[in-house]
Amino acid sequence: MGTKAIFTILLLIVSNVFMTFAWYGNLKLKEMNISTDWPLILVILFSWGIALLEYCFMIPANRIGSNLMGGPFSLFQLKVIQEVISIIVFTGIVTLVFKGESFHWNHFAAFVCLVMAVFFVFYDFKK
């Protein structure tokens, strides 16, 4: 795996950490009684601020990784890689930060399906 591929994946991991906190962090803030009195618009603006950081990593990852820009991945491959990273990061954060959530066999089965998606998106059926 080349430098561009590794750098793309690392940027996608960082991006997805920010994305997960942008989407679900407000729930933890409410659980911790930090944002209980915040109006919804403030919660949205706070999440947008975090999402801006996500975009600061996602956009370069896509530009570096895309074969349209000289990178190693097609757009389909980039999307599937991003989705798998997203679910892995989400699972890690949710199981560590949200103590009421647990990992079950059906979640594992879904992950296996995602791994199969990666296989199929990279498999060359033209051979």
Contacts in CASP RR format, 6 or more apart in sequence:
PFRMAT RR
TARGET T0000
AUTHOR 0000-0000-0000
METHOD contacts of the structure
MODEL  1
MGTKAIFTILLLIVSNVFMTFAWYGNLKLKEMNISTDWPLILVILFSWGI
ALLEYCFMIPANRIGSNLMGGPFSLFQLKVIQEVISIIVFTGIVTLVFKG
ESFHWNHFAAFVCLVMAVFFVFYDFKK
2 72 0 8 1.000
4 64 0 8 1.000
4 65 0 8 1.000
4 70 0 8 1.000
4 71 0 8 1.000
4 72 0 8 1.000
5 65 0 8 1.000
5 71 0 8 1.000
5 72 0 8 1.000
5 73 0 8 1.000
7 61 0 8 1.000
7 64 0 8 1.000
8 61 0 8 1.000
8 62 0 8 1.000
8 64 0 8 1.000
8 65 0 8 1.000
8 71 0 8 1.000
8 72 0 8 1.000
8 73 0 8 1.000
8 78 0 8 1.000
8 81 0 8 1.000
9 61 0 8 1.000
9 81 0 8 1.000
9 85 0 8 1.000
11 57 0 8 1.000
11 58 0 8 1.000
11 60 0 8 1.000
11 61 0 8 1.000
11 64 0 8 1.000
12 57 0 8 1.000
12 58 0 8 1.000
12 61 0 8 1.000
12 81 0 8 1.000
12 82 0 8 1.000
12 85 0 8 1.000
13 85 0 8 1.000
13 89 0 8 1.000
14 57 0 8 1.000
15 54 0 8 1.000
15 55 0 8 1.000
15 57 0 8 1.000
15 58 0 8 1.000
15 61 0 8 1.000
16 54 0 8 1.000
16 82 0 8 1.000
16 85 0 8 1.000
16 86 0 8 1.000
16 89 0 8 1.000
16 90 0 8 1.000
17 89 0 8 1.000
17 93 0 8 1.000
18 50 0 8 1.000
18 51 0 8 1.000
18 53 0 8 1.000
18 54 0 8 1.000
18 57 0 8 1.000
19 51 0 8 1.000
19 54 0 8 1.000
19 58 0 8 1.000
19 86 0 8 1.000
19 89 0 8 1.000
20 86 0 8 1.000
20 89 0 8 1.000
20 90 0 8 1.000
20 93 0 8 1.000
20 94 0 8 1.000
21 50 0 8 1.000
21 93 0 8 1.000
22 47 0 8 1.000
22 48 0 8 1.000
22 49 0 8 1.000
22 50 0 8 1.000
22 51 0 8 1.000
22 54 0 8 1.000
23 47 0 8 1.000
24 90 0 8 1.000
24 93 0 8 1.000
24 94 0 8 1.000
24 98 0 8 1.000
25 47 0 8 1.000
25 50 0 8 1.000
26 35 0 8 1.000
26 43 0 8 1.000
26 46 0 8 1.000
26 47 0 8 1.000
27 98 0 8 1.000
28 97 0 8 1.000
28 98 0 8 1.000
29 35 0 8 1.000
30 36 0 8 1.000
31 98 0 8 1.000
35 42 0 8 1.000
35 43 0 8 1.000
35 46 0 8 1.000
38 46 0 8 1.000
58 82 0 8 1.000
61 82 0 8 1.000
62 78 0 8 1.000
63 69 0 8 1.000
64 71 0 8 1.000
65 71 0 8 1.000
65 72 0 8 1.000
65 73 0 8 1.000
65 78 0 8 1.000
66 73 0 8 1.000
66 74 0 8 1.000
66 75 0 8 1.000
66 78 0 8 1.000
67 73 0 8 1.000
67 74 0 8 1.000
68 75 0 8 1.000
73 81 0 8 1.000
76 121 0 8 1.000
77 121 0 8 1.000
77 122 0 8 1.000
80 117 0 8 1.000
80 118 0 8 1.000
80 121 0 8 1.000
81 118 0 8 1.000
83 114 0 8 1.000
83 117 0 8 1.000
84 114 0 8 1.000
84 115 0 8 1.000
84 117 0 8 1.000
84 118 0 8 1.000
87 110 0 8 1.000
87 111 0 8 1.000
87 114 0 8 1.000
88 111 0 8 1.000
91 103 0 8 1.000
91 107 0 8 1.000
91 111 0 8 1.000
94 101 0 8 1.000
95 101 0 8 1.000
95 102 0 8 1.000
95 103 0 8 1.000
END
